[in-house]
Amino acid sequence: MTGIFFGSTTGTTESVAARIAERLGVAQADVHNVAAASVEDVKKYDLLLLGSSTWGSGELQDDWPGFLDKLGKEDLSGRRVALFGCGDAGIYSDTFCDAMAEIRDGLASTGCTFVGGFDAEEYPGCGSRLGRGRQRVGRREPHADGVVDRRHRLKPNAMSAGDFSRYDNMKMLLHHIYEFRKGVRDLVLCTLCPTCAGLLIERLRSQGIDYLLQPVTEQKVNLYFGKRSCLDAVQTFVDKPLNKLTPEEDFMLGIMLGYDISMQCERYCKRKFHLSGLIA
Ligand SMILES: Cc1cc2nc3c(=O)[nH]c(=O)nc-3n(C[C@H](O)[C@H](O)[C@H](O)COP(=O)(O)O)c2cc1C
């Protein structure tokens, strides 16, 4: 019996896990997010497909470490384990999909047998801890991210400057989603090109995160996303450009975006004084 266990921060590895399940005919009940799974859940399977994205600099996805600590102490002899993962071969080539190596190493003393592999030649220029000669353990899924996908398929130097800057922007924007989900701030505002906005909106929708779109020019839009209450407040002034906000609206927006409160107060007083000076 096959069980799939995954950890996923922005939903990419989760969707890969679902695709693998569909291809292999694994029931939904046998697909587990490690954030909510227990080691007991693992025991009923003789084939385990374990997936993690890589974060930080070659680290496991956030939900994995606690689970792996426990799993690594179990006796998994007689069980087969195959790995899969999502990563970014372009920006993080040195640590590409290293989380899979973390899982492999974490299970080293369990007696499990690793199965599957891929040819390292498929990923030129990527050096990571996963390598064991040419044949490597696990299956990497660089195509799972729309963004990574496009870049990965391109040969080196085949990216235009525009593609590259969009790609870089997307990395930063995905990080904003990550920070929002971690509770760093309640509201995020990004000014970006409509193509990037489309990609980001897809991601926000798939994660059930609310957003608001404000056209700026033909090449630029403002995308707000975050908590519903903040978006409701933003909705009351999103019909005008940001430089036309009243001092009060400007103050509220800054606070919701997590700006320093005293600096926002200073800015508010300056703008209020300037406006009242103009009127007088
Ligand atoms: C801040 C940050 C750090 C990352 N670090 C790595 C890394 O070291 N190695 C790698 O292969 N990918 C890295 N990635 C790419 C993610 O693994 C990739 O976006 C993945 O698809 C996320 O999958 P998830 O949504 O399932 O968590 C990083 C991404 C971000 C935003």
The ligand as a Gaussian input file, in Angstrom:
#p B3LYP/6-31G(d) Opt

LIG

0 1
 C       12.998000      32.460000       0.503000
 C       13.072000      31.240000      -0.377000
 C       14.135000      30.344000      -0.215000
 C       14.248000      29.215000      -1.065000
 N       15.326000      28.375000      -0.941000
 C       15.455000      27.350000      -1.820000
 C       16.624000      26.513000      -1.780000
 O       17.545000      26.665000      -0.962000
 N       16.722000      25.492000      -2.700000
 C       15.743000      25.259000      -3.632000
 O       15.909000      24.332000      -4.427000
 N       14.634000      26.037000      -3.686000
 C       14.468000      27.080000      -2.811000
 N       13.362000      27.867000      -2.879000
 C       12.313000      27.596000      -3.882000
 C       11.117000      26.820000      -3.290000
 O       11.491000      25.549000      -2.848000
 C       10.057000      26.696000      -4.416000
 O        9.452000      27.963000      -4.599000
 C        9.016000      25.638000      -4.121000
 O        8.232000      25.431000      -5.289000
 C        8.080000      25.986000      -2.972000
 O        7.235000      24.871000      -2.782000
 P        6.044000      24.834000      -1.677000
 O        5.035000      25.857000      -2.116000
 O        5.485000      23.457000      -1.787000
 O        6.610000      25.123000      -0.336000
 C       13.247000      28.982000      -2.052000
 C       12.184000      29.900000      -2.192000
 C       12.100000      31.015000      -1.385000
 C       10.946000      31.993000      -1.602000

